[in-house]
Amino acid sequence: MEIVKERSGGIAHLRLTGRLDNHWSQSLDDVLHEVAREGARHVRLDFSGVTYLSSAAAAVLLKHQNDAMALQGSLEISAASERARNTLRLMGFVELLIAGAGKGGSQRKTLSIPLPLESESASYESRVLDGKKSVCSVIGSPDLQSQASPISVYRDVFVLGVGALGATQEECGDLFGEFVGAAGGAAFMPTDGTATPDYMLSTAMGLVPTVQALSAITFRGSPSYQLRFEANTPDVGVPLSDIVRASVSLAGTPTVGMVMAADITGLVCARLRRSPASGGAMQFDFPAVREWLSFTPEKEFARFSSLVVGVASASPSSSIAPFLRPLSDDYQGHFHAAVTAFRPLPRGKLPVADIVSAWLQPRSVMSVVHLLRDDRAVEGAGESAFQRGLCWIFPIAARQESLLDGGAA
């Protein structure tokens, strides 16, 4: 069996020659996963050289066709040998898989608004949603010496910081680490040595994730814009600062809250090694800081997906400024990322809650990290970059306030 892959815009063309038996079905499965990872939403298969087609192959095709349709894409056979067509007919799959054999259906159109932004790194498209301006709030202090306060992650709550899932500070004392919360879901990285992130999703029965937070920055409401991007150079990716610049430009406010689902090119990040509540003041000076924090010497997590929550500002208010760090010469920000197994991004207008529940799944969450900018002249790793992604943007109102209890706000 030979499989030849070509790309034309958003369409991937695969030409297959030979026997497509169970063994080669696994190879086809791998190739189709690779195509999805590369961002192609439409797949055209040339089966004119296929001499044998097994049931295993048909199962692979149907699985990937369903996956493509869920992402508002398509998978179909553009040409087929007589033997392949007859096999599909006997299986009852001709109308499902052969192009033009069924009645077909109109494809949904994606409406976008051109973004008034020039970027060498990425192409952008945006949508206007129905959200209003959000209020950004903070809890605790950046030095992590505050008592923990509970934050209930409802569907309209978006938050990042240092904390742990649990009912009390005593329960979480040896666990506090980086966390993200968004639209009814929360994930955090325990510092108890297990190196296994934990997560919780809200349920229709009333379960709401509660994070005990030592330090956090949060915003509430509905997004006003959806911004989709794709790197002009996939191996290089789109720098986080460029995505922030696009988001602030679109929002029209100096401060924005952001939630992003994106394919990772490489993250520059850090994680807590020990819980700040484990005893002793946290040391931020070198070399003592290495006992508290684990840094990445180079970019990591390439080819994984991420759920990123953060706040960025060109002119932060006095209440949030201590929680932000430089992202570029023009912007400051604070971002955490839940790193997950690769997840293809659907097209179209998407509720953020749907993405959160899809990304936070068993054996999917790999880590939760704090994103850094490492601009050292020689050995610096730079900043995090992403291949493609989808952002929900929350313009932040000028008024800021402290948040004492996320569940009561």
QUICOR-V687099 format. One record per residue. N is the residue number from 1. PSI is psi as a letter, one per 30 degrees, with the letter a starting at -180 (none if undefined). OMEGA is omega in whole degrees, -180 to 180 (* if undefined). NEAR is the number of other ideal C-beta (glycine too) atoms within 12 Angstrom. Layout:
BEGIN
((N & PSI & OMEGA & NEAR) (N & PSI & OMEGA & NEAR))
END
This chain:
BEGIN
((1 & k & 176 & 27) (2 & k & 177 & 19) (3 & j & -180 & 30) (4 & k & -177 & 17) (5 & k & 174 & 25) (6 & l & -179 & 19) (7 & k & 176 & 20) (8 & j & -176 & 13) (9 & b & 180 & 13) (10 & g & -177 & 24) (11 & k & 174 & 24) (12 & k & 179 & 35) (13 & k & 178 & 26) (14 & k & 177 & 39) (15 & k & -176 & 26) (16 & k & 179 & 39) (17 & k & 178 & 22) (18 & a & -178 & 25) (19 & k & 177 & 26) (20 & i & -179 & 40) (21 & a & -176 & 23) (22 & e & -180 & 20) (23 & e & -178 & 18) (24 & f & 174 & 26) (25 & e & 178 & 30) (26 & e & 177 & 20) (27 & e & 177 & 25) (28 & e & 178 & 39) (29 & e & 179 & 25) (30 & e & -179 & 19) (31 & e & -180 & 32) (32 & e & 174 & 35) (33 & e & 179 & 25) (34 & e & 178 & 23) (35 & e & 179 & 33) (36 & e & 180 & 33) (37 & e & -179 & 26) (38 & f & 174 & 27) (39 & f & 178 & 31) (40 & k & -178 & 33) (41 & f & -178 & 33) (42 & k & -178 & 30) (43 & k & 176 & 42) (44 & k & -175 & 34) (45 & k & 175 & 44) (46 & j & -179 & 26) (47 & g & -177 & 39) (48 & f & 178 & 20) (49 & g & -179 & 25) (50 & k & -177 & 37) (51 & f & -179 & 23) (52 & k & -178 & 26) (53 & j & -177 & 40) (54 & l & 176 & 25) (55 & e & 178 & 20) (56 & e & 179 & 23) (57 & e & 178 & 38) (58 & e & 179 & 32) (59 & e & 178 & 22) (60 & e & -180 & 34) (61 & e & -179 & 40) (62 & e & 179 & 26) (63 & e & -178 & 22) (64 & f & 174 & 38) (65 & e & 178 & 30) (66 & e & 178 & 18) (67 & e & -179 & 26) (68 & e & 180 & 33) (69 & e & 178 & 23) (70 & f & 178 & 23) (71 & g & -179 & 30) (72 & h & 175 & 23) (73 & a & -179 & 32) (74 & l & 172 & 32) (75 & k & 179 & 35) (76 & l & 179 & 36) (77 & j & -176 & 40) (78 & f & 178 & 24) (79 & k & -177 & 24) (80 & k & 173 & 33) (81 & l & -179 & 25) (82 & e & -179 & 16) (83 & e & 178 & 20) (84 & e & 179 & 35) (85 & e & 180 & 24) (86 & e & 179 & 19) (87 & e & 179 & 30) (88 & e & 178 & 32) (89 & e & 179 & 20) (90 & f & 176 & 14) (91 & f & -178 & 23) (92 & g & -173 & 15) (93 & g & -175 & 28) (94 & e & -177 & 25) (95 & f & 180 & 20) (96 & e & -168 & 24) (97 & e & -176 & 39) (98 & k & -179 & 30) (99 & k & 177 & 24) (100 & f & -178 & 15) (101 & f & 179 & 19) (102 & a & -179 & 16) (103 & f & -179 & 8) (104 & l & 180 & 13) (105 & l & 180 & 11) (106 & k & 179 & 7) (107 & k & 178 & 15) (108 & k & 179 & 16) (109 & k & 177 & 10) (110 & j & 179 & 21) (111 & k & 179 & 14) (112 & l & 179 & 21) (113 & k & 179 & 18) (114 & k & -180 & 13) (115 & k & -179 & 29) (116 & i & -176 & 12) (117 & k & 174 & 25) (118 & k & 179 & 15) (119 & k & 175 & 26) (120 & f & -173 & 14) (121 & e & -168 & 30) (122 & l & 166 & 36) (123 & k & -176 & 25) (124 & k & 167 & 35) (125 & k & -172 & 29) (126 & l & 176 & 31) (127 & k & 173 & 28) (128 & k & 177 & 21) (129 & a & -172 & 25) (130 & g & -179 & 13) (131 & l & 175 & 29) (132 & l & 178 & 19) (133 & k & -179 & 26) (134 & l & 175 & 37) (135 & k & 179 & 32) (136 & k & -176 & 45) (137 & l & 179 & 37) (138 & l & 178 & 38) (139 & k & 179 & 40) (140 & a & -178 & 36) (141 & l & -178 & 24) (142 & f & -179 & 26) (143 & f & 173 & 17) (144 & g & -179 & 35) (145 & g & -179 & 18) (146 & l & 169 & 26) (147 & k & 180 & 23) (148 & k & 175 & 38) (149 & k & -178 & 34) (150 & k & 173 & 36) (151 & j & 177 & 46) (152 & k & -174 & 32) (153 & i & 176 & 44) (154 & l & -177 & 29) (155 & f & -179 & 26) (156 & g & -178 & 32) (157 & k & 179 & 47) (158 & k & -168 & 49) (159 & l & 174 & 52) (160 & l & 179 & 50) (161 & a & 177 & 48) (162 & k & -177 & 49) (163 & a & -180 & 52) (164 & l & 173 & 45) (165 & k & -180 & 38) (166 & l & -174 & 31) (167 & f & -176 & 16) (168 & l & 176 & 17) (169 & e & -180 & 26) (170 & e & 179 & 15) (171 & e & -173 & 20) (172 & g & -170 & 34) (173 & e & -179 & 25) (174 & g & -173 & 22) (175 & f & -169 & 36) (176 & k & 178 & 44) (177 & a & 180 & 51) (178 & k & 177 & 50) (179 & l & 169 & 53) (180 & k & 174 & 55) (181 & k & -178 & 52) (182 & k & 168 & 49) (183 & h & 176 & 39) (184 & g & 178 & 32) (185 & k & 179 & 44) (186 & k & 177 & 51) (187 & k & 178 & 45) (188 & l & -178 & 50) (189 & j & -180 & 42) (190 & l & 179 & 35) (191 & g & -179 & 36) (192 & g & 178 & 25) (193 & f & -179 & 15) (194 & f & -179 & 13) (195 & g & 180 & 18) (196 & j & -180 & 20) (197 & l & 178 & 36) (198 & l & 180 & 32) (199 & l & 177 & 38) (200 & k & 178 & 28) (201 & k & 175 & 31) (202 & l & -179 & 27) (203 & l & 178 & 13) (204 & f & 180 & 10) (205 & f & 175 & 7) (206 & f & 177 & 10) (207 & k & 178 & 17) (208 & k & 178 & 27) (209 & k & 176 & 41) (210 & k & 179 & 35) (211 & k & 169 & 50) (212 & j & -171 & 42) (213 & k & 171 & 49) (214 & e & -179 & 39) (215 & k & -178 & 40) (216 & l & 171 & 50) (217 & k & -170 & 52) (218 & l & 173 & 52) (219 & l & -175 & 49) (220 & l & 176 & 34) (221 & a & 179 & 32) (222 & k & -179 & 27) (223 & k & 178 & 42) (224 & f & -178 & 31) (225 & l & 171 & 40) (226 & k & -176 & 42) (227 & k & 178 & 45) (228 & k & -179 & 37) (229 & l & 174 & 42) (230 & k & -177 & 32) (231 & k & 173 & 30) (232 & f & 176 & 21) (233 & j & -172 & 18) (234 & e & -177 & 25) (235 & f & 180 & 15) (236 & e & 179 & 21) (237 & a & 179 & 36) (238 & k & 180 & 40) (239 & k & 178 & 35) (240 & e & -179 & 47) (241 & e & 178 & 36) (242 & e & 177 & 36) (243 & e & 176 & 50) (244 & e & 180 & 47) (245 & e & 178 & 34) (246 & e & -177 & 36) (247 & e & 179 & 52) (248 & e & 178 & 38) (249 & e & -179 & 28) (250 & e & -175 & 36) (251 & e & -178 & 38) (252 & g & 176 & 18) (253 & l & -178 & 32) (254 & f & -179 & 28) (255 & k & -180 & 41) (256 & k & 164 & 49) (257 & k & -176 & 49) (258 & k & 168 & 53) (259 & k & -175 & 51) (260 & k & 169 & 50) (261 & k & -171 & 46) (262 & l & 172 & 49) (263 & k & -173 & 39) (264 & k & 166 & 42) (265 & e & 176 & 36) (266 & k & 179 & 36) (267 & k & 168 & 44) (268 & j & -166 & 36) (269 & l & 177 & 41) (270 & l & 177 & 34) (271 & k & 173 & 35) (272 & k & 174 & 42) (273 & e & -176 & 26) (274 & l & 175 & 30) (275 & k & 176 & 33) (276 & f & 180 & 39) (277 & g & -175 & 35) (278 & f & 179 & 24) (279 & k & 180 & 11) (280 & k & 179 & 14) (281 & k & 180 & 16) (282 & k & -178 & 29) (283 & k & -179 & 18) (284 & f & -180 & 18) (285 & k & 177 & 12) (286 & k & 3 & 11) (287 & g & -175 & 11) (288 & f & -177 & 15) (289 & f & -179 & 17) (290 & f & 175 & 17) (291 & f & -177 & 18) (292 & e & -173 & 30) (293 & k & 173 & 29) (294 & k & -178 & 24) (295 & l & 174 & 28) (296 & k & 178 & 28) (297 & f & 177 & 18) (298 & l & -177 & 17) (299 & k & -179 & 31) (300 & l & 179 & 29) (301 & g & 174 & 35) (302 & k & 177 & 26) (303 & g & 168 & 27) (304 & l & 174 & 32) (305 & l & -178 & 39) (306 & k & 169 & 53) (307 & j & -172 & 54) (308 & k & 175 & 50) (309 & k & -180 & 50) (310 & l & 176 & 53) (311 & k & 179 & 50) (312 & l & -177 & 50) (313 & k & 171 & 39) (314 & f & -179 & 29) (315 & i & -174 & 19) (316 & k & 175 & 31) (317 & l & -177 & 28) (318 & f & -178 & 14) (319 & e & -178 & 26) (320 & f & -177 & 39) (321 & e & -180 & 24) (322 & f & -178 & 18) (323 & f & -175 & 40) (324 & l & 178 & 31) (325 & l & -178 & 30) (326 & k & 172 & 23) (327 & e & 179 & 37) (328 & a & 178 & 23) (329 & f & -173 & 11) (330 & f & -172 & 18) (331 & k & 170 & 35) (332 & l & -178 & 31) (333 & l & 177 & 45) (334 & j & -175 & 44) (335 & k & 170 & 49) (336 & l & -179 & 51) (337 & k & 166 & 49) (338 & j & -179 & 50) (339 & k & -177 & 43) (340 & l & 170 & 37) (341 & l & -176 & 26) (342 & k & 177 & 27) (343 & k & 176 & 37) (344 & k & -178 & 35) (345 & k & 175 & 36) (346 & l & 174 & 27) (347 & l & 172 & 31) (348 & a & 180 & 24) (349 & k & -171 & 26) (350 & k & 172 & 31) (351 & k & -178 & 26) (352 & e & -179 & 39) (353 & e & 179 & 28) (354 & e & 179 & 25) (355 & e & -180 & 38) (356 & e & -179 & 40) (357 & f & 178 & 29) (358 & e & -177 & 26) (359 & e & -178 & 46) (360 & j & -176 & 41) (361 & l & 179 & 21) (362 & k & 178 & 13) (363 & g & -180 & 11) (364 & e & -176 & 26) (365 & k & -176 & 36) (366 & e & -177 & 33) (367 & l & 170 & 40) (368 & k & -170 & 48) (369 & l & 174 & 43) (370 & k & -178 & 41) (371 & k & -175 & 50) (372 & l & 165 & 34) (373 & j & -179 & 32) (374 & j & -173 & 26) (375 & g & 175 & 19) (376 & k & -169 & 14) (377 & e & -173 & 7) (378 & e & -172 & 8) (379 & g & -178 & 11) (380 & k & -179 & 17) (381 & f & 178 & 24) (382 & b & -179 & 30) (383 & l & -179 & 36) (384 & k & -179 & 45) (385 & l & -174 & 39) (386 & k & -177 & 47) (387 & e & 176 & 36) (388 & l & -180 & 42) (389 & l & -178 & 44) (390 & k & -179 & 43) (391 & k & 168 & 50) (392 & k & -170 & 46) (393 & k & -178 & 46) (394 & j & 174 & 44) (395 & k & -177 & 35) (396 & k & 177 & 44) (397 & l & -177 & 25) (398 & e & -177 & 20) (399 & k & 177 & 16) (400 & l & 177 & 26) (401 & l & 177 & 21) (402 & k & 179 & 25) (403 & j & -177 & 32) (404 & e & 180 & 20) (405 & j & -178 & 21) (406 & f & -179 & 38) (407 & f & -176 & 25) (408 & f & -175 & 15) (409 & none & * & 28))
END
